[in-house]
Amino acid sequence: MSLPATALRTLIQSLGTPDFPQYLLHSMEALVGVRHLAIVAFDDKLMAHIAAAESIGRSAVAKTAGKIYQRSLFNRYDPNVSAMQDDAASHAAEEPGGDEPLLLRLRAREIRDLEYREKIFDQFKLVDRLSILEHSSGHWHAINFYRESGAGEFAAADITAFRNSAGVIAALVARHFAILPPATGQSGRRPTVEMFEALVGGLDPKLTTRQVQVCARALMGMTNVAVGLSLGIQVPTVATLRKRAYATLRISSLNELFAMCLTQSSANPSPGV
């Protein structure tokens, strides 16, 4: 199990807007039962800054805990930071992080520093955390999802679902912060069909123009009927073009196409995408 296409569509359409972290949290709540999200940005000295914090409902747990984490310099005791340091040391001659994000789990009962545990986990009744560590543009992001005591720790199936979605989530977060407007609270520029066509077209030179147009519109959430109306072609032709494009790209689903485009976008950023 991984994030469904409908959730991915909503997330990619909200990239660069203030709504993105909230949509990400709600998508992961449906998938693995998390209640809180904190995205922590780290500078070149691995000092922490809370880039986004969201909680389900009216709770302000994530924002409050994030302020405590940042003010108390709890990054000193956070295993995520140790993992970043270890990864940087092992990739000293190349880009830290490699091609895949790092995945870490932290259960409250495993935390050694009592102050860190009490002020962040125990105070807010958090029992488990799953993290994606993403490195891009010279900086790390820790994408942290928390489970409350009422729900209990993550089960094996939750961790598998989380792992299946981690690569796409890392790419989404990297792209979100790359295109986020400087002034917080302003609406970002939403992806257009031209942006999607540019991404799809860069995946493989063997894709035809029509195949690129069909796939780009599918990524925007259009049905085959809507794509046909947009391009002035029949629905069976839309289905055939999409099937042939998938064959060329050696994929079988829209989810895989999302992932390929996000990877392409992160690897080749441009001001308009």
C-alpha positions as CSV (number, residue, x, y, z in Angstrom):
1,M,0.0,0.0,0.0
2,S,1.2,3.5,-0.8
3,L,-0.3,7.0,-1.3
4,P,-3.3,6.8,-3.7
5,A,-3.3,8.7,-7.0
6,T,-6.0,11.1,-5.7
7,A,-3.8,12.1,-2.7
8,L,-0.8,12.5,-5.0
9,R,-2.8,14.7,-7.4
10,T,-3.9,17.0,-4.5
11,L,-0.3,17.2,-3.2
12,I,1.3,18.0,-6.5
13,Q,-1.3,20.7,-7.2
14,S,-0.6,22.3,-3.8
15,L,3.1,22.5,-4.2
16,G,4.5,25.9,-3.3
17,T,1.4,26.9,-1.4
18,P,0.7,27.2,2.3
19,D,-1.8,24.3,2.0
20,F,0.8,21.7,1.1
21,P,1.9,20.6,4.6
22,Q,-1.7,20.2,5.7
23,Y,-2.6,18.0,2.7
24,L,0.5,15.9,3.3
25,L,-0.5,15.3,6.9
26,H,-4.1,14.3,6.0
27,S,-2.8,12.0,3.2
28,M,-0.5,10.2,5.7
29,E,-3.2,10.2,8.4
30,A,-5.4,8.1,6.0
31,L,-2.5,5.9,5.1
32,V,-0.8,5.2,8.5
33,G,-2.8,6.9,11.2
34,V,-0.4,9.8,12.1
35,R,-1.7,12.9,13.9
36,H,1.1,15.4,13.6
37,L,3.7,16.5,11.0
38,A,6.8,18.5,11.5
39,I,9.2,19.4,8.7
40,V,12.5,20.5,10.1
41,A,15.1,22.3,7.9
42,F,18.7,22.0,8.8
43,D,21.5,24.5,7.8
44,D,25.0,23.5,6.9
45,K,25.9,23.2,10.6
46,L,22.8,21.0,11.2
47,M,21.0,23.7,13.3
48,A,17.3,23.2,13.2
49,H,14.5,25.5,11.9
50,I,10.9,24.4,11.9
51,A,9.8,24.8,8.3
52,A,6.3,23.5,8.7
53,A,4.2,22.1,11.5
54,E,0.6,20.7,11.3
55,S,-1.7,18.7,13.5
56,I,-5.0,17.1,12.9
57,G,-8.0,19.1,14.0
58,R,-7.6,22.2,16.2
59,S,-4.6,20.9,18.1
60,A,-1.5,23.0,18.0
61,V,0.8,20.2,19.2
62,A,3.1,20.2,16.2
63,K,3.6,23.9,16.3
64,T,4.1,24.1,20.1
65,A,6.5,21.1,20.2
66,G,8.4,22.5,17.2
67,K,9.0,25.7,19.0
68,I,10.3,23.8,22.0
69,Y,12.5,21.6,19.9
70,Q,14.0,24.6,18.1
71,R,14.4,26.8,21.2
72,S,15.9,24.0,23.4
73,L,18.3,22.9,20.7
74,F,17.0,19.3,20.9
75,N,18.6,18.6,17.6
76,R,21.6,17.7,19.8
77,Y,19.8,14.6,20.9
78,D,17.8,13.8,17.8
79,P,18.9,10.5,16.1
80,N,17.9,12.1,12.8
81,V,20.9,14.5,13.1
82,S,23.3,11.7,13.9
83,A,22.0,9.9,10.8
84,M,22.7,13.0,8.7
85,Q,26.2,13.4,10.1
86,D,26.9,9.7,9.4
87,D,25.6,10.0,5.9
88,A,27.6,13.1,5.2
89,A,30.8,11.4,6.4
90,S,30.2,8.3,4.3
91,H,29.5,10.4,1.2
92,A,32.3,13.0,1.7
93,A,33.3,12.9,-1.9
94,E,29.8,13.1,-3.3
95,E,26.4,14.6,-2.7
96,P,25.1,13.7,0.8
97,G,21.9,11.6,0.9
98,G,22.5,9.7,-2.4
99,D,19.5,8.9,-4.6
100,E,17.3,7.6,-1.9
101,P,16.0,9.4,1.2
102,L,17.0,8.0,4.7
103,L,14.2,6.4,6.7
104,L,14.3,6.4,10.5
105,R,12.0,5.3,13.3
106,L,12.1,6.7,16.9
107,R,9.9,5.3,19.6
108,A,9.5,7.4,22.8
109,R,10.6,4.5,25.0
110,E,13.9,4.3,23.2
111,I,14.9,8.0,23.8
112,R,17.9,8.2,26.1
113,D,17.8,12.0,26.9
114,L,15.1,12.4,29.5
115,E,14.5,16.1,28.9
116,Y,14.1,15.6,25.1
117,R,11.7,12.7,25.8
118,E,9.7,14.5,28.5
119,K,9.3,17.9,26.7
120,I,8.5,16.6,23.2
121,F,7.1,13.1,23.4
122,D,5.7,12.6,26.9
123,Q,4.2,16.1,27.3
124,F,2.2,15.7,24.1
125,K,1.5,12.0,24.4
126,L,3.6,11.0,21.4
127,V,4.7,7.4,21.3
128,D,6.3,6.9,17.9
129,R,7.9,8.8,15.0
130,L,8.7,7.9,11.4
131,S,11.1,10.2,9.6
132,I,12.2,10.8,6.0
133,L,15.5,12.6,5.7
134,E,15.8,14.3,2.4
135,H,18.8,16.2,1.1
136,S,18.7,18.7,-1.8
137,S,20.2,22.0,-2.7
138,G,22.8,21.6,0.0
139,H,20.4,21.2,2.9
140,W,18.6,18.5,4.8
141,H,14.9,18.3,5.6
142,A,13.6,15.9,8.2
143,I,10.0,15.1,7.5
144,N,8.6,13.7,10.8
145,F,5.3,12.0,11.3
146,Y,4.0,11.3,14.8
147,R,1.7,8.7,16.4
148,E,-0.2,9.5,19.6
149,S,-0.5,7.1,22.6
150,G,-4.1,6.4,21.9
151,A,-3.3,4.9,18.5
152,G,-0.2,3.1,19.7
153,E,3.1,2.4,18.0
154,F,3.3,1.8,14.2
155,A,2.6,-1.7,13.1
156,A,4.6,-3.6,10.5
157,A,2.0,-2.9,7.8
158,D,2.2,0.9,8.6
159,I,6.0,0.9,8.2
160,T,5.7,-1.0,4.9
161,A,3.2,1.6,3.6
162,F,5.4,4.4,4.8
163,R,8.4,3.0,3.1
164,N,6.5,2.6,-0.2
165,S,5.6,6.3,-0.1
166,A,8.9,7.7,1.2
167,G,10.6,8.4,-2.1
168,V,7.6,10.3,-3.5
169,I,7.1,12.3,-0.3
170,A,10.8,13.3,-0.2
171,A,10.6,14.5,-3.8
172,L,7.4,16.4,-3.1
173,V,8.9,18.2,-0.1
174,A,12.0,19.1,-2.0
175,R,10.0,20.5,-4.9
176,H,7.7,22.4,-2.5
177,F,10.5,24.2,-0.7
178,A,12.2,24.9,-4.0
179,I,9.2,26.8,-5.4
180,L,7.8,28.2,-2.2
181,P,7.5,32.0,-2.5
182,P,9.7,34.1,-0.3
183,A,6.8,35.7,1.6
184,T,5.1,33.2,3.8
185,G,1.4,33.2,3.4
186,Q,1.3,34.2,-0.3
187,S,-0.1,31.7,-2.7
188,G,2.5,29.9,-4.7
189,R,2.4,29.4,-8.4
190,R,0.5,26.2,-9.2
191,P,1.8,23.8,-11.8
192,T,0.3,24.4,-15.2
193,V,-0.2,21.9,-18.1
194,E,2.8,23.3,-19.8
195,M,4.9,22.6,-16.7
196,F,3.7,19.0,-16.6
197,E,4.3,18.6,-20.4
198,A,7.9,19.8,-19.8
199,L,8.4,17.3,-17.1
200,V,6.9,14.4,-19.0
201,G,8.7,15.3,-22.2
202,G,12.0,15.2,-20.3
203,L,11.5,11.6,-19.2
204,D,12.2,9.9,-22.5
205,P,12.9,11.4,-25.9
206,K,10.9,8.5,-27.5
207,L,7.6,9.8,-26.2
208,T,5.5,11.4,-28.9
209,T,4.0,14.8,-28.5
210,R,0.5,13.4,-28.1
211,Q,1.7,10.9,-25.5
212,V,3.3,13.8,-23.5
213,Q,0.1,15.8,-23.8
214,V,-2.1,12.9,-22.6
215,C,0.2,12.0,-19.6
216,A,0.5,15.7,-18.6
217,R,-3.2,16.1,-18.4
218,A,-3.6,12.8,-16.5
219,L,-1.2,14.1,-13.9
220,M,-3.4,17.2,-13.5
221,G,-6.3,14.9,-12.6
222,M,-8.2,14.9,-15.9
223,T,-10.1,11.8,-16.7
224,N,-9.7,10.2,-20.2
225,V,-12.9,11.8,-21.2
226,A,-11.7,15.2,-20.1
227,V,-8.3,14.7,-21.8
228,G,-10.1,13.7,-25.0
229,L,-12.2,16.9,-25.0
230,S,-9.1,19.0,-24.2
231,L,-7.1,17.6,-27.1
232,G,-10.0,16.9,-29.5
233,I,-9.4,13.2,-29.7
234,Q,-11.5,10.1,-28.9
235,V,-11.4,8.4,-25.5
236,P,-10.1,5.1,-26.9
237,T,-7.2,7.0,-28.5
238,V,-6.4,8.7,-25.1
239,A,-6.3,5.3,-23.5
240,T,-4.0,3.9,-26.2
241,L,-1.6,6.8,-26.1
242,R,-1.4,6.6,-22.3
243,K,-0.8,2.8,-22.5
244,R,2.0,3.3,-25.0
245,A,3.6,6.0,-23.0
246,Y,3.6,3.8,-19.9
247,A,5.2,1.0,-22.0
248,T,7.9,3.4,-23.2
249,L,8.6,4.5,-19.7
250,R,8.4,0.9,-18.4
251,I,5.8,1.8,-15.8
252,S,2.2,0.6,-15.2
253,S,0.5,3.3,-13.1
254,L,-0.1,7.0,-12.7
255,N,1.6,6.8,-9.3
256,E,4.8,5.7,-11.0
257,L,4.5,8.5,-13.5
258,F,4.1,11.0,-10.6
259,A,7.3,9.6,-9.0
260,M,9.3,9.8,-12.2
261,C,8.2,13.4,-12.8
262,L,9.0,14.4,-9.2
263,T,12.4,12.8,-9.5
264,Q,13.0,14.6,-12.8
265,S,11.8,17.9,-11.3
266,S,14.2,17.6,-8.3
267,A,17.1,16.6,-10.4
268,N,16.6,19.4,-12.9
269,P,15.0,22.4,-11.1
270,S,13.9,25.4,-13.1
271,P,12.3,28.6,-12.0
272,G,9.0,27.8,-13.7
273,V,8.5,24.3,-12.5
